[in-house]
Amino acid sequence: MARWWMLGVVGALVAAGVGVQPAQAAEPYLVGSGISDVTGPAAENGMMGYSKFGQNTTGIHQRLRARAFVVVDQGTQERVAYVNADLGMIFQAQRDAVLAKLQTKYGGLYGERNVLLSATHTHSGPGGQSHNLAYNLSILGFQKQAFDATVDGIVEAVVEAHENLRPGDISLGRSELTNASVNRSRTAFDENPAADKAAFPQGIDPAVTVLRFQQGSKEIGAINWFATHPTSITNENTLISPDNKGYAAYRWEHDLKGVRYLDDDSNGFVAAFPNTNAGDMSPNLNLRPGSGPTEDPLTNEQIIGQRQQQAAQQAYNGPRATIAGSVDARMRFVDMSAVQVDPRYTPDGQPHRTCPGVVGVSTLAGSVEDGPGIPIIPEGVTNPFFELLKPFNVDVPPWLISCQSPKAPAVPTGQLQATPDVVPIQLVKLGQLHLIAVPGEVTIVSGLRLRRTVAQELGVPLENVLVQGYANAYSQYVTTPEEYQLQQYEGGSTLFGKYTLPAYQQEFAELAKALKTNQPVQLGTRPPRPITAELNLQTGVVLDAPPPFKSFGQVLTDAASAYQVNQTVTVAFVTGHPKNNLHRNGTFLEVQKSVGGQWQRVADDGDWGTTYRWARGGIADSKATITWKADAPGTYRIVHHGDAKALNGTITPFTGTSRTFTVS
């Protein structure tokens, strides 16, 4: 993701030509924010991110959410809808479905040009949501239930933001964060020219950029960009989690602003923590999965998330520039398999071209710092194990091998439509801030070059141009040509060859030129629908049956009668399969407290202190185990909400309740 920063907050704001000032009283915009649940199946759904076969969901640590902001320029009536969701990626199929639903509801108000969908890139959510086979392989195919959950949740968040539109203003703050990321591909980074490396003395992008949204004196939310992978939670995890960026959002919304997600507070504070150019940025500070700053992944998720939230809040409350100017956007589809790149954008000053997508052997090695792949395959160009893969490979044509050099090709995924060759690119303008929406994972130097290209074309300060990664579709990595030469994991995963970044620079320069001159852009040819788009090999739920002499909701392991604060309460219930009802915008559990003789919910399965785990007991029976870390004195009980499927397909809800217990 993006790596760049200027020295000094005041210096940055002055350089931007806007000065340091409080938000103006004038409200040139309508602004609105919204949030909804995008949590997919909590059991027996392959997880997206690490591409690890057998890593299937077995419950929930925290729910996944989509956060939306709508900005309308009251002068021109131009608008932009921005969404950041706790997902591994945004895929073209999801974007198409979201836009179709929005257009059904709002006509042409929201469309290809002015809707930006982005993912945090958590690696701990349900997968199977792409129409490209490569991204569904380890998940055993397309999972419609997971797909629908994300599409519906994103649409609901945008609708809520639209319905909440009011006159307001936006301000821009900045800070730095140096202890929440590390360069996981330093050898490749070091291949870049000195002038590029000088922008990142520590090999990381410490920039924190924050937009603060207000309706008069009412604070309605913030977008907080920072570059780091949400991979604090390792590929050994099977509980759904938004990882460090989701924890940052939860801490600000729930802990500091008092948002309670199930209370239907449509006017609550929304804190989005999107990624920028995080392609080579890891949160695992010791460069080992789940390691750094501690040796416990869950603790690391919390620490790295808290550091992001604190840095964002510093920018949010510190010196800020008022966002002023027009709202606008440009977007089009580009066939990245065949871009003729002008010499202006290539390191050697010669014309070059991109290639159809190819996954390199180094991709199969995985990122050893975050999520290792096949153990016998190392990263790098020289690969003595490549011949061992021949029996599993689709033959790659010689011309494509040459075009992709020095990559050792594994599979020509673009020609097989297993990965997309045609992708959307988008440039969004919010006053003086510009977002480069890239459908992939951009290394920090790649991000720097993209930002320089767009800033130069627009004639704006560099710090007012951001890379928004993981946006609108997904086509893996974007490395510099110099980084590509080493064929580390990121280079092997740069699908379109050595000149992928120069091609993006050229194409985004054209968008910038059109935006600056107020010229329309032709949409271009949309990507084809792969023939394997909705292939699925994952079986569904046939039947739920309780164990002999048991009933649904019955307590199997009850709570103790008393606990101390910070002790963990554990209760197990006879349950049904979570796929019977996702309980989206609901919960599989409640921690209820006795208040004035009434039971009040004080925690649910979206909270940090709870877990919901599901496990099979036999062919058709299963168990739900609920934990809660007691956090305050009082009298409590644990409630489980489940659903059971009969052989005829009927699904019946049920509830189970633990004994009452005290916490002191």
KEPALO-29510 format. One line per 5 residues: for each residue x, y, z of C-alpha. Coordinates in steps of 0.25 Angstrom, whole numbers, plus 5000, padded with zeros to 4 digits. Layout:
BEGIN
X Y Z; ...
//
This chain:
BEGIN
5000 5000 5000; 5004 5015 5000; 5017 5019 5006; 5020 5034 5006; 5021 5045 5016
5025 5059 5018; 5033 5064 5030; 5024 5072 5039; 5009 5073 5039; 5009 5088 5038
5019 5087 5026; 5010 5077 5019; 4998 5086 5020; 5005 5098 5016; 5011 5091 5004
4997 5087 5000; 4993 5102 4999; 4982 5101 5009; 4988 5106 5022; 4985 5101 5036
4971 5105 5039; 4958 5099 5046; 4947 5094 5037; 4939 5106 5031; 4925 5109 5035
4920 5108 5021; 4915 5095 5017; 4917 5093 5002; 4914 5078 5003; 4904 5068 5007
4910 5057 5015; 4905 5044 5020; 4911 5031 5027; 4905 5017 5028; 4909 5003 5033
4904 4989 5031; 4908 4974 5034; 4915 4967 5023; 4918 4954 5031; 4917 4941 5023
4915 4927 5027; 4921 4924 5041; 4924 4910 5038; 4929 4901 5027; 4932 4912 5017
4947 4913 5012; 4954 4926 5017; 4959 4936 5007; 4973 4942 5008; 4983 4931 5010
4978 4921 5000; 4980 4910 5010; 4972 4898 5007; 4965 4893 5019; 4964 4906 5026
4949 4907 5027; 4941 4916 5037; 4937 4910 5050; 4931 4922 5057; 4932 4937 5059
4942 4945 5068; 4936 4958 5062; 4927 4961 5051; 4931 4968 5038; 4925 4981 5034
4924 4990 5022; 4925 5005 5024; 4920 5015 5014; 4921 5030 5012; 4913 5038 5002
4918 5052 4998; 4910 5062 4989; 4915 5075 4984; 4903 5084 4986; 4908 5093 4975
4909 5083 4964; 4901 5072 4970; 4912 5062 4966; 4913 5051 4977; 4922 5040 4981
4919 5028 4989; 4931 5022 4996; 4931 5008 5003; 4941 5001 5011; 4938 4987 5015
4944 4976 5025; 4947 4967 5013; 4959 4961 5007; 4957 4967 4994; 4946 4974 4985
4943 4965 4973; 4937 4970 4960; 4925 4961 4962; 4922 4967 4975; 4924 4981 4969
4914 4977 4958; 4904 4972 4968; 4905 4984 4977; 4903 4994 4965; 4891 4986 4960
4884 4987 4973; 4887 5002 4975; 4882 5005 4961; 4869 4998 4964; 4867 5007 4976
4873 5020 4971; 4873 5019 4956; 4886 5026 4950; 4889 5033 4963; 4900 5023 4967
4908 5016 4956; 4921 5011 4950; 4928 5025 4951; 4924 5030 4965; 4924 5017 4973
4937 5013 4980; 4937 5000 4987; 4949 4996 4995; 4953 4985 5004; 4962 4985 5017
4968 4972 5012; 4966 4964 5025; 4970 4949 5023; 4960 4944 5033; 4947 4944 5025
4938 4935 5017; 4943 4933 5003; 4937 4928 4990; 4932 4942 4985; 4939 4943 4972
4935 4939 4958; 4950 4936 4955; 4953 4922 4958; 4967 4924 4964; 4961 4932 4976
4951 4921 4979; 4960 4909 4978; 4964 4907 4992; 4949 4910 4996; 4944 4899 4987
4937 4909 4978; 4927 4920 4978; 4919 4922 4991; 4906 4929 4988; 4902 4931 5002
4915 4938 5005; 4914 4946 4993; 4900 4950 4996; 4904 4954 5010; 4915 4964 5005
4907 4970 4994; 4894 4972 5002; 4902 4978 5014; 4910 4987 5005; 4897 4992 4998
4891 4994 5012; 4902 5003 5017; 4901 5012 5004; 4886 5013 5006; 4888 5017 5020
4899 5027 5016; 4889 5033 5005; 4877 5034 5015; 4886 5041 5025; 4891 5052 5015
4891 5065 5022; 4899 5078 5020; 4913 5077 5025; 4927 5079 5024; 4940 5070 5023
4954 5073 5028; 4967 5066 5025; 4977 5063 5036; 4991 5055 5036; 5000 5048 5045
5010 5037 5045; 5011 5023 5050; 5024 5016 5050; 5022 5003 5059; 5010 4996 5052
5017 4992 5039; 5030 4986 5034; 5035 4983 5020; 5033 4968 5017; 5040 4969 5004
5052 4978 5007; 5062 4971 4997; 5052 4975 4986; 5050 4989 4991; 5065 4991 4992
5066 4989 4976; 5059 5002 4974; 5066 5015 4971; 5072 5023 4982; 5062 5035 4980
5050 5026 4982; 5056 5019 4994; 5059 5032 5000; 5044 5035 5002; 5044 5023 5011
5056 5024 5021; 5051 5012 5029; 5046 5004 5017; 5031 5007 5021; 5020 5017 5018
5017 5023 5031; 5007 5033 5026; 4993 5033 5033; 4983 5041 5025; 4969 5044 5031
4956 5050 5026; 4947 5056 5037; 4932 5057 5034; 4923 5066 5041; 4908 5070 5040
4909 5084 5047; 4915 5081 5060; 4911 5066 5059; 4923 5057 5056; 4918 5045 5047
4931 5038 5044; 4945 5037 5038; 4952 5030 5028; 4966 5026 5032; 4976 5022 5022
4989 5014 5026; 4997 5004 5019; 4999 4990 5026; 4993 4976 5023; 4982 4971 5032
4990 4958 5035; 4992 4959 5050; 4983 4947 5050; 4990 4935 5044; 4986 4924 5034
4984 4915 5046; 4971 4923 5050; 4957 4918 5047; 4949 4929 5054; 4943 4940 5045
4951 4953 5049; 4953 4967 5043; 4967 4966 5048; 4975 4979 5052; 4968 4989 5043
4954 4984 5048; 4959 4985 5062; 4963 4999 5060; 4949 5002 5055; 4943 4995 5066
4951 5002 5077; 4947 5016 5071; 4933 5013 5069; 4929 5003 5080; 4939 5007 5091
4941 5022 5089; 4928 5026 5082; 4918 5017 5089; 4913 5011 5076; 4905 4998 5078
4903 4991 5065; 4890 4984 5068; 4883 4996 5074; 4879 5001 5060; 4885 5014 5062
4886 5019 5048; 4893 5032 5053; 4905 5026 5060; 4919 5029 5057; 4926 5021 5046
4941 5019 5046; 4946 5013 5033; 4961 5008 5033; 4964 5005 5018; 4978 5001 5012
4986 5009 5003; 4999 5003 4996; 5001 4991 5006; 5006 4981 4996; 5020 4980 5004
5015 4984 5017; 5013 4974 5028; 5008 4976 5043; 5017 4964 5047; 5028 4973 5052
5037 4961 5054; 5035 4956 5040; 5029 4943 5044; 5014 4940 5044; 5007 4944 5056
5020 4950 5062; 5022 4964 5066; 5020 4972 5075; 5017 4959 5083; 5017 4944 5080
5002 4944 5081; 4994 4947 5068; 4981 4951 5076; 4989 4961 5084; 4996 4966 5072
4983 4969 5065; 4979 4977 5077; 4992 4985 5078; 4994 4988 5063; 4979 4992 5062
4980 5001 5074; 4992 5008 5069; 4985 5011 5056; 4973 5016 5063; 4982 5025 5072
4989 5031 5060; 4977 5033 5053; 4970 5040 5065; 4983 5049 5066; 4981 5053 5052
4966 5055 5054; 4967 5064 5066; 4980 5071 5061; 4982 5082 5051; 4973 5080 5039
4971 5086 5026; 4957 5089 5021; 4953 5080 5009; 4949 5090 4998; 4946 5089 4983
4938 5080 4974; 4934 5065 4975; 4936 5057 4963; 4941 5044 4958; 4946 5036 4945
4946 5021 4943; 4948 5012 4931; 4952 4997 4928; 4966 4994 4924; 4971 4981 4917
4983 4980 4925; 4988 4968 4917; 4991 4977 4905; 4995 4991 4909; 5005 4997 4900
5013 5006 4909; 5019 5019 4905; 5034 5021 4908; 5031 5033 4917; 5026 5022 4928
5037 5012 4926; 5050 5011 4934; 5059 5009 4921; 5052 5020 4913; 5047 5009 4903
5033 5005 4899; 5028 4992 4905; 5016 4984 4907; 5008 4976 4917; 5004 4962 4916
4992 4953 4919; 4992 4949 4934; 5002 4939 4939; 5003 4933 4953; 5018 4931 4956
5025 4920 4963; 5028 4930 4974; 5013 4932 4977; 5012 4918 4981; 5023 4920 4991
5014 4930 4998; 5019 4942 5007; 5027 4934 5017; 5025 4946 5027; 5010 4946 5027
5005 4933 5021; 5015 4923 5015; 5010 4914 5003; 5016 4901 4998; 5028 4899 5008
5038 4893 4997; 5036 4905 4988; 5045 4917 4991; 5043 4932 4987; 5052 4937 4976
5055 4935 4961; 5064 4923 4962; 5056 4912 4966; 5061 4898 4966; 5048 4892 4969
5041 4898 4957; 5042 4884 4949; 5035 4877 4961; 5022 4885 4957; 5022 4882 4943
5012 4870 4944; 5002 4880 4950; 5004 4892 4941; 4996 4897 4929; 5006 4899 4918
5010 4914 4916; 5013 4918 4902; 5028 4922 4899; 5024 4936 4895; 5017 4938 4908
5029 4933 4916; 5037 4943 4909; 5028 4954 4912; 5027 4951 4926; 5042 4949 4928
5049 4947 4938; 5037 4941 4944; 5036 4926 4945; 5022 4923 4940; 5013 4914 4947
4999 4916 4941; 4994 4925 4930; 4982 4929 4939; 4978 4941 4930; 4977 4932 4917
4969 4922 4926; 4960 4934 4931; 4964 4929 4945; 4969 4943 4948; 4964 4955 4941
4971 4962 4930; 4961 4973 4929; 4960 4982 4941; 4954 4995 4945; 4962 5007 4949
4956 5019 4955; 4961 5033 4960; 4952 5040 4971; 4953 5055 4974; 4948 5060 4988
4952 5074 4988; 4967 5075 4988; 4968 5060 4992; 4970 5050 4980; 4968 5035 4981
4975 5025 4971; 4966 5013 4972; 4975 5001 4968; 4969 4987 4967; 4981 4981 4974
4992 4981 4984; 5002 4992 4982; 5016 4993 4988; 5020 5006 4994; 5030 5010 4983
5019 5006 4973; 5009 5015 4980; 5019 5026 4981; 5021 5026 4966; 5006 5025 4963
5004 5037 4972; 5015 5045 4966; 5009 5042 4952; 4995 5046 4956; 4999 5058 4964
5008 5063 4952; 4997 5062 4942; 4987 5069 4952; 4997 5079 4956; 4994 5077 4971
5003 5074 4983; 5007 5060 4984; 5002 5058 4998; 4988 5061 4993; 4988 5048 4984
4986 5035 4991; 4986 5021 4986; 4973 5013 4990; 4977 4999 4988; 4968 4986 4988
4958 4995 4980; 4946 4991 4971; 4953 4977 4966; 4965 4969 4969; 4977 4965 4961
4987 4962 4971; 5000 4971 4972; 5007 4983 4966; 5022 4984 4968; 5032 4993 4961
5040 4987 4949; 5052 4987 4958; 5045 4979 4969; 5039 4970 4959; 5053 4965 4955
5055 4958 4968; 5042 4950 4967; 5039 4950 4982; 5025 4947 4985; 5020 4960 4981
5027 4960 4968; 5022 4946 4965; 5008 4951 4968; 5009 4963 4958; 5001 4957 4948
5003 4965 4935; 5018 4965 4935; 5030 4974 4938; 5023 4987 4932; 5010 4986 4940
5013 4998 4948; 5017 5007 4936; 5004 5002 4929; 4996 5007 4941; 5003 5020 4942
5000 5022 4927; 4985 5019 4929; 4983 5027 4942; 4990 5039 4935; 4979 5038 4924
4968 5038 4935; 4975 5050 4942; 4976 5058 4929; 4961 5055 4927; 4957 5059 4941
4966 5072 4940; 4960 5076 4927; 4946 5072 4931; 4945 5062 4919; 4937 5049 4919
4943 5036 4919; 4938 5024 4911; 4935 5012 4920; 4942 5002 4911; 4939 4987 4909
4935 4980 4922; 4942 4967 4926; 4935 4955 4921; 4928 4945 4930; 4937 4933 4932
4930 4920 4929; 4933 4915 4943; 4927 4927 4950; 4918 4920 4960; 4925 4906 4960
4923 4900 4974; 4928 4887 4980; 4924 4890 4995; 4912 4883 5000; 4901 4890 5007
4893 4886 5020; 4884 4874 5018; 4879 4872 5032; 4881 4876 5047; 4878 4866 5058
4881 4867 5073; 4889 4856 5080; 4880 4845 5086; 4872 4850 5098; 4876 4864 5095
4868 4876 5089; 4873 4888 5081; 4877 4900 5090; 4880 4890 5102; 4892 4894 5110
4903 4884 5109; 4913 4891 5118; 4907 4901 5127; 4914 4914 5133; 4919 4913 5147
4911 4920 5158; 4921 4932 5160; 4933 4938 5153; 4943 4949 5156; 4945 4961 5146
4954 4956 5134; 4951 4942 5136; 4945 4935 5124; 4931 4929 5124; 4929 4917 5115
4916 4911 5111; 4912 4900 5101; 4899 4897 5094; 4893 4887 5085; 4891 4895 5072
4889 4895 5057; 4897 4899 5046; 4901 4914 5045; 4898 4913 5030; 4883 4912 5033
4883 4926 5037; 4895 4935 5036; 4888 4945 5047; 4894 4956 5038; 4891 4969 5046
4888 4960 5057; 4896 4951 5066; 4898 4936 5070; 4900 4940 5085; 4896 4950 5095
4902 4953 5108; 4891 4958 5116; 4892 4966 5130; 4881 4967 5140; 4877 4982 5141
4866 4986 5150; 4859 4973 5149; 4861 4973 5133; 4871 4965 5124; 4879 4975 5116
4888 4971 5105; 4902 4976 5108; 4911 4968 5098; 4908 4960 5085; 4917 4952 5075
4922 4965 5069; 4929 4969 5082; 4944 4967 5084; 4942 4960 5098; 4933 4948 5092
4935 4936 5083; 4925 4927 5076; 4930 4914 5072; 4923 4903 5064; 4927 4888 5063
4921 4876 5058; 4918 4864 5068; 4914 4854 5057; 4907 4854 5043; 4896 4863 5047
4898 4868 5061; 4907 4880 5065; 4911 4888 5077; 4912 4903 5079; 4922 4908 5090
4921 4922 5094; 4932 4929 5102; 4931 4943 5109; 4943 4950 5116; 4935 4956 5128
4938 4971 5128; 4929 4977 5140; 4922 4972 5152; 4908 4968 5152; 4898 4957 5150
4898 4951 5136; 4894 4939 5127; 4898 4935 5113; 4888 4933 5102; 4890 4925 5089
4881 4928 5076; 4882 4916 5066; 4874 4910 5055; 4871 4895 5052; 4868 4890 5038
4859 4878 5036; 4860 4868 5025; 4849 4874 5018; 4857 4887 5017; 4849 4895 5028
4857 4903 5037; 4853 4906 5051; 4859 4916 5061; 4862 4913 5075; 4868 4919 5087
4877 4913 5099; 4880 4920 5112; 4891 4917 5122; 4889 4918 5137; 4890 4931 5144
4903 4935 5149; 4910 4946 5156; 4923 4954 5153; 4930 4961 5164
//
